[in-house]
């Protein structure tokens, strides 16, 4: 477990990081909602204020937290000020931040968030849930994003919205990826477009359902919230995986073509964007995901496809039986850190192996140099014992 940071003298002259904390009369799980980790995404903050102010401690089992992400950026309605706070949660960054004398805006924000998380983990022994609330720059169905661990799949499947997994292969340093390395249930909820009023109401419905499914609220009055999200998501509840991301390079003049929405069907050859005067066409017949319609950010667009139910069931079987140990029998595959579930693959030997094979066993990859990949398995670090008695497990 990460040890707490010794905080710098610089502090954020802002409201309290924790803007809601409800401690129930009865014991139970601990639910943590993060909102505004991108400062131009206010829907999560508004939804938490609307929902949590109506809940009495006598109706709560366990604890509920509402936590600000990037407070200064929220004040200025900017995605970030110096650095994207949702791309900073790498082990290298967390080690480095302790040595920096003068911290920048997002460094200070991260330091306070990290201190809150580590103190909470040290104190709480009940099941912990971490949920990061977001919105998108394009029109979108509400959806859930997860790192591909079975505990995340199971809890996310309670909600009547689409689920997208595998995005951690294409992003460096999201908060949820860090929390998943610690083994906790952690998921992101994208409630809609930044300025769409329905993004707030979708988020409110999701918060109600999350508290119900986790057991914080003992209520059966969830039908209207389920109907709200099912309607908003056009009754799409499939599980998708990311198969491609267009990464915008520094100083690149990227412009997404107008009119695209998340989960929109596209065909191979569809013109998607213009960058530095060059046209970008889709190489896939699939679905477009999170096209970028804002100036900040380097994720131009993603492409996703549904995962057949058969492969989801097969991957669950393989993971539950620990069959991933068989991968080390293959040439070019060895343990990098068995305790943390990290394999190392020599691309000169394993280049012929499809990503989907590793995905079945629960591994997602990050390239460390031109010839080697590190493959991370969320199952080996998941705290299954913590959640095995939960109703959704």
N, C-alpha and C positions, 0 to 999 in steps of 0.2 A: 504494500500500500504506500502511496505517496505520503511523505511527511509534510506537515504544514510549512508554508513559507514564513520567513521572518520578514514582515511587511516593511516596505520602505517608508520613510517619513512623509513622502508626498502622499496626499490622500485626495480622493475625489470630492470636491465641494458640491455635493449633490444630495438628493433624498436618500433614505436608507436603501441599500441594495435589495433587501428583502422587503417588499412592499405589501405582502400578505403572509401571515402565519396563523393558521388555525390549529390549535391543539385540542383534539377531541377529549371528551370525558372518558371514553373507553379506549383501550389499546387497539392498535391496528397497524397497517402499513404506512409508509411515508411516501407521499407523492410530491414531487418537485416539478413545477412548471417554470421554464425559462421563457422570457418574452423580450423582444427587442434586441436580440444579439446583433441584428442588423438594424441600424437606427432609423431607416426609412420604412420599417415594418411595424406599425402601431396596433394592428388588429389584435394581436395576442395580449397586449397590455390592456386595451379597452375591454376585451372579453373577460379577462381575469378580474378586473375591477367590477364588471357587471355581475359576474357569477359569485365570486367569493364573498362579496359584501353582503350577500343574501343568506349565507350559510352560518348557522349557529353552532358553536362547539358542542352543544348537547346532541346534535345530530351527526357528529363525526366520529368515526373510529380511526385512531391514529393521528397523523399530522398532514397538513397541506401547506405547501409553500408556493408563493408567487415571487419570482426573482427577476429583477431587471438584468438585461444583458449589457448592452452598450449605452450607458446612461447619457454621456455627453453627446453621442451621435443621435440619440433619440431627441434630445433638446434641439438639435440643429436639423433634424429630419434628413440625415445623410446616412447612407449605408455604413460608412466608417469615416474616421477623420484621418488617421495615418496608416492603419493596417486593418485588414478584414479580421475582425475578432473571431469569426467562425472558420478561420484558416490557420489558427495559431496554436492549436492544441496538440503539438507534437512533444515527445519526450525531450528532444533537443531544446525546444523553446522553453519548456518548463524548467529545465536545468539552467539555461542561460539567463532567464529573467532574474534569478537570485543574485546574479553577479553584476547586473547593470546598475550604474550609479544614478543616472537620470533617465527615468522611464518616460516613454511617450504615452499619448492618451490611451491607446488600446492596451499597452503594457499594464497600466494602472488598473484598467477595467478587469483584465485577465487575472491580475494578482488578487484582487478582491474576490472574484468569482472562485478562483482556485482555493483560496482560504476558506470560503464558505463550504465548498464541496468536501474538502478534506476534513474539516471539523465535523460536518454532518456525518460522514462515513465513519469517523472515529466514535461518534456518540451513538448512532442509531444501529440497533441490532435486528430490527424487524425488516421485512422485504422493502427494498427501495425502488422507486420508479422515477426515471428522469424523462421529461417530455419537453422538447424544444419547439416553440410555436413560431411559425413563419408565414409569410405570404410571398407571392411571385410577381414579377413585373409584367407577365402576360396573363391573359385570361386562362383560367384553369379550373378543372374539377378539383374539389378538395381531395387530398391524398396523404398517405403516410409514407415516410421514407425510413428504412431501417438498415442497420448493418446485419448481415445474414447470419444470425444466431437463431436457434429454434425457439428460445424463450421470447425473442422479439417477434418471430413469426406468429407464435401462438397468441400472445397478447394482442398484437395488431389485428389478427383475424377476427377479433370480437367486433370490430368497427365496420359499418357498412360502406366502406370507401376503398378505392384501389390502393394497393401496396406496391411500392417500388423498392427493390433491394439491389445491392451491388454498387451503389453510387460511391461507396468508400474507396473503390479502386481508382476512381477518377478525381478525387478531391484529397488534398493534403491538409490535415489539421482541423477537421470539424470537431466541435465539442462532443457530439454524440459518439464519434469514433473513439475518442479518448475514454469516455465513460464505458464503452463496450469492452475496452481492454481491461477494465476493472471487473467485468463480469455481470454488470447490472442490466436490467431491462431498461432500454433507452431507445426512444423513437422520436422522430420529427413529424409534426403535423403542419401541412401547408393548407391554409384554409381558403385561398383564392387570391385574386389580384389585389395589389397593395391598397388601392383606393376604392374598391368595391365594398359597399356596405354589407353585402352578404358574407364577406370574409370574416366580419366580426360575429355575425349570427351563427355561421358555420362553426367558428371557433368556440363559441359559447356552448353549442350542442355537443361538440367533442369533449370539452372540459367536463360537462355533466356526465357523459358516458364513461370517460376515463375514471372518474371518481366512483362511479357505480361498479364498473367491471373490476376495479382494484379492491373494492370493498370499503373505501372510505365513507361512502354514503350508503346506508341500508334503505334503499327506496326502490319501488317497482315502477315509479312514474318516469320511465325513460322512453316510452313508445314514441312520443312526439319528437324527441331528439334523434332517435334512430330514423324516423321517417324524413326528418329534415335533411340529414346527411345522405340518406339513400337517394332522395330526390335531387339534391345538389350534385351528386356524383353520377347522375343518370343511371343509377342502379348498377354501375360498374364496380365490381368487388374482386376483380382478378388480381393475381400477383404478377408483377412485371419485373424484368431485370434490365439494367442499363447495358447497352452493347456498344455505345459510342458517345464520345464527348468532343465537341469542338472547343479547343482551348485558345483563347485570345492572347496573343503575345503582347508584351509591353510596346506601346506606341503604335500598335496595329489599328488601322481605321476600319473597324468592324461595324456593319450595319445589317441588322436582321430585316428581312423583307417583311412588310406590314401584313397583318391579318392572321398570323399563325397563333394557335392555342396549344396548350399542353394536352396530350392524349389525342391530338388530331392525327388521322391516318395520312401518311405520305407515301408516295411511290418512288422507286429508284429513279433518279434523274430530276427530281423536283428541285427547282431553284429555291434555296433557303436564305442565302445572305450574300452580301457583297463585302469583300475585304480588300483594302488597298487597290480597288478597281477591278479585282478578280471575282468571278462568280463562283459560289460554293453550291454544289449540287449534292443531293442525298445519294449515298451509295447503297441505301437500303429501302426496301418496301416494308415499312414498320409504322411506329408511332413517334411523333415528335414530342419532346418533353422539355419543359422550361426554356423556351426561346427567350433570349435576353432583349428586353426593351428598356434598358436604363443605361446610363453612361458608366456607372461603376460596376465592377465585377469582371472576371475573366472567363466565365463559363458561357460561351456563346450559345450553345444548345446541346441537348442530349437526344439520343434516340433509344427507344425502349421497345421490348417485345414481350408478350405474355409467356409465362412459363407453364407448360402443360402440367396438369395435376399429377400425372404419372411420375414425372421427374421430381416433383415436390415430395411425393410419398417415398420414392426411391432414395432421395437424399436424406430424408428423415431416418429411414431404416439404416443406411450406411453409417450415419453419424451416431445413432443410438447404440450400434454394435461396435463402435470404435474401429471400423474398417479402414480408417485413414492410415493406420500403421502400415498397411500394405503398400502405400505409395513409396515408402522408403526402400522397397525392394526393386523399384524401377531404376534404371540407369540415369544418373545425373540428379537424383533426388536424395537429399540427406537432411538430418535434423540440424537446424540452426539454433533453436532453443526449444527443446521438447516440452519443458514445463509450461512455457507460454504458448505452445502450439504453433511454432514458427518453423516452416520448412525452407530450405534453400534449393533452388533449381538452377542448374547450369544450362543456359539457353543453347549452348553449342550441342548439347545432347538431347534436350527435351523440347526443342522448338516445334517438333512435329505434334506434340500433345496439345489437344484443344483445351481452351480455358474451361469449357463446360465440364470436363472430367474433374478438375480441381474444385469447381463450384459444387458438384455433387457431394463431395466430402466435406464441404464447409470452408474451403480455402479461397481467399481473395488475395490478389498479388499486388506488390509494389516493387518497381524496378530499382535496384540499388547501383547497378552499373550496366555497361553495354552487354555483359554476358551472364548476369545473374539476377534472379528474381527472389524476393522473400515472399513466402506464402503464409498468410495469417489465418489461423483457425479459431473462430470465436467460440466454438463448442468446448474447447479444452480449458477456457478460462471462465465460461459461463457459470454463475452461481446457481445451478439447478436445485441444489438442496434448499436454498433460500426460498424458492418459489414453488416447490413441489406440492405444497398443500393449498396453493391458491386455486380458486374455483375455475379459472380459465386454463390451468396448466394441462 
